[in-house]
Amino acid sequence: MRTRNYVISVAFAVAIAVLAILIFNWFSPLDTPRIDSSQLPDLLKLRQRSIAYLENQLPEDAIPLLNEIASQFPVEDAFAQYNLAVGLTLQLELENAAANPNKFADQIDATERQIESVISTDPDSAIPYLLLSRVNKIKGNFSGQIAAAISATQRSQNNPSVWFELFLARSESDRQSEEINNTLAALEQVTALAPDNVWALLQIINYQDQLQRREITVSLIRLQEMIAPFASGVEQRTRLNPTKMISEIQEAVHAEKWDVVTRQCRLLGNILRPEEIAQSDRMSLMPNTLEFIRTRFSTNTEANISEQPLDIPKAVEVSFSSQQIDLPKSIGELKRVEIADMDLNGSFELVLLADNLLSVITPDINGKASSVISSVMIDAGYTDFILADLDQDSDPNLSSKIEGAPCALADLDLICFGSAGIAIYENLMGNPTEVSNENSSFRQTQSESLAELSNVTAVSAADFDLDGDLDLIIIDFEGKVSLWANYREFQFSDVTARSALPPDDFFCEEAIAIDLDRDVDLDIVLRGRKSIGYLKNMRHGSLRWEQIHSIGESKNITDLKIVDFDSNASWDLLFCREGEIVYLPSKISIPGSIRWSDTVNETGLTGNEMYLFDYDNDGFQDIALKDASSDEFKILRRTGEITFEQTNSSLKWSSDNFDQQVKKTGVVEDLDGDGDLDGLIWNSTGIWWQRNEGGNQNPFLKIALHGQQVKGEQTSASGRVNHYGWGSLMELKAGENYQPRVVDRQVIHFGLGAIEQADVVRVVWPNGIPQNVIEPKNNLFICEEQRLKGSCPYLYAWNGNYFEFVTDLLWASPVGLQFAEGVIAPTRPWEYLLIESDQLKPRNDKYEIRLTEELWEAAYFDQVRLLAIDHPANLDVYSNEKVASSSTPEFMIHVVENPRVPRAVIDDQGNDLLPLLKLRDDKYAKPFHRKYFQGVTEPWFMEIDLGELSNAESIKLFLQGWVFPSDTSLNVALSQSPQAAASRPPYLQVPNASGEWETIDPSCGFPGGKTKTIVIDLTDRFLTDDYRVRLVSSMEIYWDQLFFSTDIVKQELTPTVLEMETSHLHYRGVSQIIPHPGSGPESYDYNSVNTLPAWPPAHGFFTAYGDVGHLLRAEDDQLVVMQPGDEIVMSFQAPANDLPSGWTRDFILHNVGYDKDFDLNTVYGQSSEPFPTRATATYPAIRANDDLPDTPEPTPQSRSQRQRIFWTSIRDLISE
């Protein structure tokens, strides 16, 4: 029997609970007089807007609104004054002190006065002292910082984050032995309260090493226990095993080899600090100032608010009529029923599990007779099933049978489970050519590893390893959880050992996949019999158990729904506990850190089973409730945040056919397609359709997601996300109504209330890519955009009239990119890119360029130089802009006087490609015929016949094209399956003496990103007098022009380095995309900018806005670190001399830098840190023989990304 690899300590549980109480008490209400109800709308609007500005890190906009609350609503003066203290502190943290020192000093004084005022009215609270400590740190007043932190610990002695604040304050000035001991004492308090916190353990090990304390072995043992499940992943990324290192450190301690201890401890810290397990624990100890925002008014005002009804449309009359579904006589005792479109015809079927028969039938509704579409005999030990597309088997070559669907669909497969274990049946109904006979549309495709399982009580499908396919979370009869990664072709691997799971006494009954803490990656919420917790996603296929302590030990938790009833962009829990419905709210100020209320709220509702659905399309989810002895689901209409009113509607069985023994008794779906949600209830003997009559009086919106990329009229498989986007966050805004949902079905249904047209729908796909649809139409199919989430920063240049997009940058220097799981891509930090004369013109004797970061990534620029190349106009100049070649290309200027067109160019099917390749005309040749996934195609070649060249002294091939790349997550997924298609970079073949094609270069390179020119020197490379060459690959590359040169140009050209005059970093936003009508790359309109955050935020620090010229003039590891939306405005002095007659001027942009994609499988892709350097042979650069001296980071960075605005932008959208 598998043993548990993680048990949370009681002390840590208590510490986390105390932290939650501290934080929630900060925004918990106080007792005050009541406000007149007529004033509440104005007060609520001020609160909503002020909190939104604070959360979006715009305190300067929040402060006037808070002052308005204080002046107009004195009853809520405490609320306003507290949040003013938070806002002023936040403003200091965001301010650039050097820009205006006098103004900054005034702001510090004002902030200190505000905090002192709050302390005078609430002297027992620790949080004002925490704010004061942070203000003193900004001032550089370390003694004041320490004194304020001590005051905070005196008021909150059991809170580890408060003690950690004192540790940080003391560590600023612990140069003397006594001070170091005081610092260690504060840290010992932290580890006593939070003994499982990896970040705290790393800190205390560092200090125990400095002081040569032998108790370091206790800390090392605890650290070893905590990181054990994650050690193999760390070793895969760093080539160092942390558990083995800890054992070696312990041996050195016992031998008193403290020099070895110090060296190894530093190395251990280097490899563990960037890991998610350490970073998430760091966040729990260092709450952001945003987390201190008070969100609730006084007790009386909150009670007054709760009594006010929601602004919902007037109730419409809705009833449910019951019709028993006519079942074939062959159907036995029902075990499970589900609704789905199994044959992809746009209508729902019923999937039935009865005895040992699994059937798909069309129900007798809308005038149709019931009929069996397909069935399959199964083992009687399988008593339940779920539906999920496990094989992503959509075929872009097959047109959809559903009207209006712009992309191909994938059918849902069946995962059956029970005492017999697990059986997987591939659904072939969506592809009739694979069906062997009319009654067998299912093919059992059992994974050998899954076949060994038995006694399975529940299964959930979710992409927990974030690689684009659906994995399985399996719960056995003993309530134990195991995790199974999808390795494609229906093969699954048990990866449970990579994760830290619940303790043995947690009896799990249900798993729900959701990004619970809004940090993009999917977490898994687990409902146990007595408590609830979640597996926090640590990325790279690892998860970590987090108990939700506010719930405590309960009895008989029977159902769980995850909701956001208060619309605060943070998920809450609604669950059945001992027959009562209770509600636990949460708050997220920083993605990745969720704070639960310290108390569970009663709702006054009873039941042990529930369904949430908007039965009347009024835009608010209602609830259907049933208790164990009832023969009906009672429907209650939602009227407040957590208040519901009884209706006359119910979903009801007749008393003679009610069966309490059936495990699941209902499902909600618009079965008849009339625009309102119906109920389907069943027991062991029958199924009853509860037809909704009247719910469609209010308008509605149906949305289906499909992981198919669409470009023009072409569709192709994505591979980046599971086909139906399960686990995606889907948000709708219609007027003032905001509805967030997690996608877990083929079709998501929204009611719109009194509004005919929704303003916007945003989908945040499971891989983190957001996609907006403005004014969505009904029956909407959202196919995944063929859009890069990460690639490289962009270059714009002043062309004499406007700033024009030129190309993308830093393609040869990825950091953290994986070619396969554990295989890190190499990094070449330099590049020389051509800017042609018509793309860059002088303005006021200066050449102006713009470097922008517009994708979901961080850009790191070390040096930027602009070189002018003056040359006769009859010559063309090129720089070799290729990446990933077997030999690193040296910088040189390639000069061409007489470009020659090949005799012929054909693809692997003999098609003539030459007409598309003769000219550089933005018409691209596509040498492949089938695309498997993004960036991955069938193997293809271009056969290029250069003609007779026996007398040529030089042969150089020039190819201009662009590549649409795969990404790290897709690379990892494909590497897990030997049968999966692989992306192979281009290689060169020529005929040998036997007439066979022989490889002469295993990797000849390809154009990096958007259209660039690569040069392949073929001089003396041919093996015979047959001057044909094949370029072979399976990458998604498109070609615009191909020519060759046999010139040896004598003209010597010398580049001139232009002097950098200005270089200024600021936030700009992202440009509007200009789609290409054919096979070319998209371009960008510099003058059309969206300033809202386009991507989820990342952690880590970035370069402060302002002048950055001193960071870019030399290659010295002094980096400009850019976040998405940043821009560097640069100008260079034009040469004083005029061009000779008949000459022209081109340019070379020389960059030294790096680029990190925030892909969920990028190594350390959740943060801008650690920062790359020239010494980075791999990323991160960690070598066992490093001395690792005590030196500061080479590039001090001070700005963090705004964390909340992305997640609240749809909620806060103001309708025109």
Secondary structure, 3 states (H helix, E strand, C coil): CCCCCCCCCHHHHHHHHHHHHHHHHHCCCCCCCCCCHHHHHHHHHHHHHHHHHHHCCCHHHHHHHHHHHHHHCHHHHHHHHHHHHHHHHHHHHHCCHHHCHHHHHHHHHHHHHHHHHHHHHCCCCCHHHHHHHHHHHHHCCHHHHHHHHHHHHHHCCCCHHHHHHHHHHHHCCCCCHHHHHHHHHHHHHHHHHCCCCHHHHHHHHHHHHHCCCCCHHHHHHHHHHHHHHHHHHHHHHHCCCHHHHHHHHHHHHHCCCHHHHHHHHHHHHHHHCCCHHHHHHHHHHCCCHHHHCCCCCCHHHHHHHHCCCCCCCCCCCCEEEEEECCCCCCCCCEEEEEEECCCCCCCCEEEEEECCEEEEEECCCCCCCCEEEEEEECCCCEEEEEEECCCCCCCCCCCCCCCCCCCCCCCCEEEEEECCEEEEEEECCCCHHHCCECCECEEECCCCCHHHCCCEEEEEEECCCCCCCCEEEEEECCCCEEEEEECCCCCEEECHHHCECCCCCCCEEEEEEECCCCCCCCEEEEEECCCEEEEEEEECCEEEEEECHHHCCCCCEEEEEEECCCCCCCCEEEEEECCEEEEECEEEEECCEEEECCCCEEEEEECCEEEEECCCCCCCCEEEEECCCCCEEEEEEECCCCCEEEEEEEEECCHHHCCCCCCCCEEEECCCCCCCCEEEEECCCCEEEEEEECHHHCCEEEEEEEEEEEECCEEEECCCCCCCCCCCEEEEEECCEEEEEECCCCCEEEECCCCCCCCEEEEECCCCCEEEEECCCCCEEEEEECCCCCCCCEEEEECCCCEEEEEECCCCCECCCEEECCEECCCCCEEEEEECCCCCCCECCEEEEEEECCCCEEEEEEEEEEEEEEEECCCEEEECCEEEECCCCCCCEEEECCCECCCEEECCCCCECHHHHCCCCCCCECCCCCEEECCEEEEEEEEEECCCCCCCCCCEEEEEEEECCCCHHHHHHHHCCCCCCCCCCCEEEEECCCCCEEEEECCEEEECCCCEEEEEECCCCCCCCCCEEEEEEEECEEEEEEEEECCCCCCCCCCEEECEEEEEEEECCEEEEECCCCCCCCEEEEEEEECCCCCCCCECEECCCEECHHHHCCCCCCCEEECCCEEEEEEEECCCCCCCCCEEEEEEEEEEEEEEECCCCCCCCCECCCCCCCCCCCCCCCCCCCCCCCCCCCCCCCEECCCCHHHHCCCCCCCC
